[in-house]
Amino acid sequence: MQAVAVVGEANRLAPPLRGALRAMPPATEQSRRLHALGTRLMTPGGAVEAPCLEPADTGCARSALTPFFAALDGLVTGAGEATKAPTVIAAFGNSLIAGDRIVDVMRDELVAGFGGAGRGVLLVDRMAPYGGRTRTAAVSNGWQPRTLGELRAPPHPFGITGVYHVATEARARGRFKLEGEPRGTLWWRDVKDAGRLVVSVDGAVLVRTEPQGDGASRTTSFDLPAGAKWLDVTAERPGAIVQGVVLQQDGPGIVLDMLGVPSADATLYSRLEEDALKAQLAQRDPKLLLFFLGGNESKRLEWKRTDLDTVRRDLTALLRRTRAVSPGSACLVVGPMDAVQDGHVKGKPLTQRPFLEATIRVEREVALAEGCGFFSLFAAMGGAGSLARFNQAGFMHDDLVHPRGQGLDLLGQLVSDALLQAWVEQGTPLAPPLTSSREEAPTWPAEASKPTAEDVR
C-alpha cells in the first residue's frame, strides 16, 4: 500500500484548458427532472476525490482522472487523440449497475455533452429471463447465461463482461439491430466439441469461427456492409460459448461499456481469466476504468463470510490487474449506497448495515492509495437514513437492497454530476500526491483470494 504525503493548497492540478471551454454541459430535460427529485429526497450530492499522481512545480501534472478529462477536452475542441476513436468507459460492478439504469443516465449525460459513438460491448442474451434488452441482442433464443456472481464457480472462466452464454441447442441465435456500425467483434471461448459460431448480416454469412478446442478465449472481427440492418450470431451446435459482441462507430464520442454482474464483488472478479482480461480490455482501450463495488462486500461482512482485510486485499488486486492492462486510463471507484441491516422487522425503524461505513473507508483508502479517484455514493445520496427516504418515496424494491425506477436514475445523476464537476474544476479537490509507485500487479487468480462457495452466498 502506498504512502501519501500531505501537500498544501498550491499543489493543485494546473489545467491547460480553463474558462469557457470547461463548463458544465447544458442541463437536459432528464437532469432537470432528476435534480428536482434529488431536492425532494434531500440528496446533497458530492465531489470526486482524485489523488495527484505526478506533482509538478506549478501544480499537478497528472491526477487519477487526467486521461479521461483530457479525452473530454479533445471531444470539446475537436483536437487530439479523442477525435480518432471513441472515448470508452469500462464500468465494472454489481447489481447496482447490472440493470443498466445508473450507467444509462451517465451515458445519456455524457453523450448529451460530448457526443456518442455507439453501444460498445453487448451480450448475446440477457443475464436472466427478465429485464430489458438495452445492452443485449434484440432477439435471442437457445442460450444459458453463466455469471461470475454465481454461488459456485461455473466450469469456464470469464472475459471482461463477467458473463458468458452457452448454446443449449443447435441454431441458438442472437439477433442485433445494426445502427450503421462499420465493423464488429465477437468474443468467444474455444471449448472442445462446441462447433462453430456463424456471424451473418441480413441472411448473408460474413464469417465462421474455426475452433481448436483448446479452451482459449478468442476474438473474431468482421467488417459490416453499408446499409446492413441485422446481425445474427448463430451456434452450429450446442455448447458454443459467446462472451460478448462489440458494436460501435469509428468516430469520436462517448461509449460506456456496462460490465456489471449481479452478486459481484472484488473477490469474485478474480474469476476473470488473465488472458481474456488482457486481450479484451486492451481492445477496448478505455479512458476511464469505473468500479461500482461495496454493497455485496458490506453484506458479506455482516454475514461473517468475509473480513475487512480480504475486502482490502481483493479490491487492491482488482485495481492493479485492470490498471496493469490499461496503464494510460483514468480510474474511479464509486462506493456503495446507503444500506440497512438484514433481518429488519416490518414496521420497525430501519437500522444501518453495521459494516457499511467501514467498507466505504476501506474502499476509499485503497482507491486513493492505488492512484484512483473515489466518490462516496453513500454521502452523495444523503448518508445514513437516505435509503429510508428513498423507500418512503417508493424508489426501493421490497428487498430494501435494490433501488428502482427514478431512484436508480437519481443515483446515476449524482455520479454524472460529480464526474462532470470534477472535469470542470480539473479534478479538485485533490487528495495528496502519492509518493511511491504501485507494486507489480499480482498474478491471478491468487490462491489466497479464490472465492469459495461460502464467500458468495
N, C-alpha and C positions, 0 to 999 in steps of 0.2 A: 504494500500500500504506500502511496506517495505521501511525502511530507508537503505541507503548504506553508508558504511564508506570508506574513501579513504585510500589505503594502498600503500606501496612502492613496488619497483621492486623486492625485495626479496620474497614477498608473492606470488610466482608463484607455480603452481602445480608441485609437486616433483614426477615424474612418477617412478613406479617400473621398467619400461622397457624402455630402450633408445637405441640409436645407431642403429645398422643394423637391429634390429628387427622392429623398427618403421621407415619404409621407404615407400615413395610413391610407390604403385604398378606400375609395368611396364606399359608404355603407350600402349593403344590399338590402332588399326587402326582407330577406331571411334574417340577416344580422339585426336589423331594427326590431323585428318581432322577438328574437331571442334575447336581445338586450332588455326589452320591456319585461319579458318573463324573468330574467335574472334579477331585475329590480323587485318584482313581486316576491321572489324566493330569497331575497337578501343575499345574493351571491356577490361577494366583493371583487372577485377576480384576483389576479396575482401577477407577479413578474417572474420571468425566467432568470435563473442564476446561470452564469456562464463563466467558467474559470479561464483565466488568461494562460495560454499555453506557451506563448513566445513574448516575453516582455521586451519592450524597446525603450530607448532613452526618452522618447517623447510620448510614450503610451504603451499600448499593447499591440504587437504586430499581428497576433493571431489569437482569437478566442476559440472556445469549443464550437461556436456556431459560425465562425467566419466563412468556411467553404459554402455553406448554404446561403448566407447573406450575400456573398459575392455573386452567387448564381442569380439571386433575385435582382441584384444590381444590373447584371447583364441582361436580364429579361426586360428591365425598365429602359435601359439605354440602347438596347439592340447591339451591344458590343461584347466581345469576349467569348469564352467557351460556351456560355449558356445559349448562344444563338445557333450552335452547331448540332445540338442534340437535346432531347428532353431533360429537364431537371427532375430527377427521380427522388422520391422519398420512400424509404422502405420502413413500413410500420409493423413492428413485431408486437405481440401482446396476447391478452387473454380474451375472455368472452365479452369484456367491456367494449372491445372494438370488433370482435368477430362478426357481430351483426351488421357492421359497416356503417352505422348511422353517425357515430362520433367522427370517424375519418371521412365519411361523406360530407359532413359540414366543413371539416378542414379543407377537403378537396375543393368544395364549392367556393369557399372564401379565397383560397389561393388562386384558383383558376379565374375567378372574377377579377382579381387584382393583377395577375401576371400572365394569363392565357393558359390554355390547356393543350396537351399533346397526346391525349387518348387515355385508354383504360389501363394499360400496363399488364400486370400479372393477373390472370384469370384462372378459375378452376373448371374442370370439365363437367362437374356437377356440384350440387350443394354439399355442405358438410353434414347435413341432417335432412330428414324428409320434409322439413318445414322451412319457412323463411323465404326471403326474396331471392332474385337472381341478378342483382346488380353486378356482382363480380363473378358470375358463372356463365356457362353456356346458356343460351336462351331456352333450349330444349335438350333434355338428356334422358337416356334410358339404359339400364343394364350395368350400372356402376355401384360398387360398395365403397363408401368412404372409410378411410382409416386416418386417425389423427394422433399427433404426439401427446395429446391430453388424455388418452385412454388409460384405464386403470393398469392394465398390463401392456408392456411394450409390444406393438404389432410386429409381425415377422420381418418387415423390411424397414430400414432406416429412412429418414425423410430428407427432402430438399428444403429450400428456404420457405416454402409455403406451409410447412408443418403438416401437410395433408397429402395423401395420395389416394387415387381412386382405382380400384381393381375391377376389371371387366368380369361380370358374373355370367355372361353369355356371349356367344358369337354374335357379331354385329352390334355390340354395345356402342352407343354413339353419343357424342356431344355436338350440338349444332350452335355455332356462334354467328350472330348477325354482324356483318362487317360494316365498318364506318369509314371506308376509304383508306385503311392502313396499307402501306406498300409492301409489307412483309410480316412474317410471324415466326414464332419459335415454339417448338414443342419440347417440354421437359418430360422425360420418361425413364422408367427403370427397366433395365435389360434382364428380366428374370427368365429362368430356364423354362422352356416349353410353353411360353406365353404367346408366341406368334407375333405377327407384325401389327403395327398401327398404321392406318392409312389416313393421310390428310388429303382432302379433296375440296374443291371450290365449285359450287353450283353444279355438282354432279361429275366434274372432271377431276381425275386423280392428279394431285401435284407431286406427292412424294410418299414412299413407303419406307418405314424403318427397316433396318436389317439387323435383327437381334443376333447377339453372340451367346446369350445365355449365361453371362458371367456375373450378373447381379449388379453391374455398374449403373450409375446414373448417367444418362446421355442427353445430348441436345441435338435436335433436328430443326434446321432453319429452312425457310422457304419464302420465295417471292410470291406476292399476290397480284393477280392481273387487275388492271384498272377497271373499275366498274363492278367488281365482284360483289355479290350480295351475301352469300352464306358460306361459311367454312365448317366442314364436318371433320371430326376426329373419330375414327371408327376402329374398333378392335376386331381383328380377324378371328381370334379365338378367346375363350375365357382365360383369365389370368393375366392379361396385359395390364400394365400399370402406367397411369398418367399422373405426373406430379404437377403439371401446370401448363398453361398456354399464354404466351406473351403477344399482345396486340397493341401497337401504339404508332403514333406518327413519327416522322423523321425530324420535324422542325422543332423550334423552341416552345417551351411551355411546361407546365407542371404535370407530372404523373405521380400519383400516390398509390403505391402497392400495399394493399391490405393483406398482411401476413399473420393476423391474429388467429388464435385457436382456442376454443373453449377449454377450460381447466388448466391452461398453460401457466407455468411459472418458469423462473430462470433455470431451475433444476431440470425440468422436463425438456428445455431447449437443448440439453446435452444429447437428445435423440437426433439432432441434425447431423447428417453424415458430413464428415470433413470435406471430402472431395466435392460433393454436391454443393455445400456451402460456398466453397472457394469458387467453383465454376459459375454458379448461378448468381451469386452476389457480384462477382466481377463483371458478368454480363450486364447486370442492371446498373452498375456504376452509380450508386446513389450519392446524392449530395447531402442527404440527411438520413442518419440512422435514428429511428424513433422507437422508443420502448415504453409500452403501457403495461407495467407489471406492479405487483404488490398485493393485489386483492386476494389471490389464492395463497400467497405466502403468509399473510396475516391469518387467514382461515386455518391453515395447517399448523401454524404456531399455536393457535387456540386449541386445536385438537391434539397437540403434543406429537405431531408427526414430522416435525422439523424443528430446527432451532435457529437462533439468530446468526450463529457462526456459519451454518450451512447457507442461509439466505445471503449473507455477505460473500461467501466464497463463490457461490454459483452465479450470482449476478456479476461479480468481478470477472469470472471466466467467460461468461456470455459476451460482455462488453469487449473483452480482449480478443476473443475469437473473431467477432464481426469486424472490429476495427483493424485487426491484422489483415483482413481481406480487403477492406476499404480504408486504407490509411489516409486518404485525402478527403474523407467525408466528415461532415459535422455529426455530432452525437447529442441526443437529448433523451433523458429518462423522465417520464411522467409518472409520478407516484400515484397510489390508489386513491379512490374517492372515499368519502365517509362510509363507515360500515358499522353494523350493530352485531351484538353477540348472538351466537347461535342459541337456540332453545328459549327464545323470548316467549313470554306468556301473552296471549292475545288480550288486548285491553289494558295491559300494563305499560308503563313508560319504557321506551327503548333504551337499551344500555349499549354504550360504545364497545366495539370489539376490543378486547384487552390488549392485543399486541399490535393494533393498527399504527399508533404513533411511533412505536419502536421500529416497525417495519419502514415507515417513512424516513425516520432518522438514518437507518442503515442504508436505504437506497440513496438518499442524498449524499451521505458520506462516500459511498462507493462511486457514484456518478462523478462528483467533483474530483475525487482522487484519481479517477481514470480519465480525466480530461473531457468529460461530457457535461452538458448543461443539465439542470434539474428544474422541474416545475412541479409544485405541490398542488395537485388537483383537489386534495382534501381542503387545503387552506382557501383555494380559489372559490370553491363552492360554499364556503362559509364555516368550515371546521366542524367541531363536534356539534351534533344536533341538526346539521344541514340535511342529512338523509331523512330525518323525521319530517322536515318541511317539504321535501320532495314527495314523500309518501302521502302527506296530508293533501297535497295538491293533485294526487292521482298519477304521479310520474314514477312510481315504483311497482314492479311486479309483486305478486303475493309472497315470493320468497324473501323480500326485503333485501335482496342482494343486487338484482339487476334493474337499472333504470329502464324506462320505456318511453316511447314517443318523444315528445319535445323535451323530456328530461334528459335523454341521451343527446339530443341536438344541442341543448344548452351546454353540456359538458364539452362537446366539440367546439362550440363557440368560445368558451373560456380558454381552451388551449390555443385556438387560432388567434384570438386577440393578444394573448401573451407573446406568442411567437412573432407576430407582426409588429407589436410594440417594441420587442427586443431588436428587431431589424431596424426600425426607425431610430432607436436610440443606440444602434451599433453594439448591441449586446450588453449594455449596462442594465442593472447593476452587476458588475463583475465580481466573481469570487476571487480570492487571492491567487496570484500566479503559482503554478506548480514548479517545484524546484528540483524534481528528479524525474527521469524518464520512466515510462512504463516498462515493466518486465516483458519478456517474450510471452506471447500467448501460449497457454498450456496446450499440450497435445490432448485431444478429446476423442472419445469420452474417457475422462479420467475415472479410474476405478472407484475412487472415494466419492465421486459425485454422481454415480449412476443412480437414477431414480429407482426406488423399489415400489412394489405394489402398495405398501403401507404409506409411502410418501404421497401417492397420488389419489387416494380415495377421496 
